[in-house]
């Protein structure tokens, strides 16, 4: 059994390095895709949220009809659905309507985030496994080389590369995950604001 494990260790360290490189490529691709997607969503929604702030300050809710025509942003589309519902049915069921829209959009916003979280939390352990395999291989080579210390030192140095690569893969993934998670939460908060202002409009119209 031990010999089988040593046999795995002979090739396992290199295999784990290739796995980490593959994870790094997919992680970078996911980070770029999420960055561009969320940036576009936030840019399109910024003018809507600014306009909503102005409406709250002026209490001129009739302007909601104009900005509800925006279809480029999530907030604009949510407001459009909410305004149509408010005109047809008042405030009844309005909160549930916007919440349903938010829930449907949430998986799209969070796409690839679970992958980044998984890479960020597990890549160091994968790298550590590669290091363990590398050290096992180094000591096995030392035994076969009849005690030449230079060979085991080189082997251990090479083995530590796996841990370094694991950290190199994990850190950007973790940072990106936390940043994107915060951005998604802000977008969902904006949708909550749309819901509340739409309810206020519907109740005012119902008076």
Buried (B, 14 or more C-beta within 10 A) or exposed (E): EEEEEBEBBEEBBBEBBEBBEEBBEBBBEBBEEBBEBBEEBBEBBEBBBEBBEEBBEEEEBEEBEEBBEBEBBBBBBBBBBBBEBBEEEBBEEBBEBBEEBBEEBBEEBBBBBEBBBBBBEBBBEBBBBBBBBBBBBBBBBBEEEEEEEEBBEEBBEBBBBBBEBBBBBBEBBBEBBBBBBEBBEEBBEBBBBBBBBBBBBBEEEEE
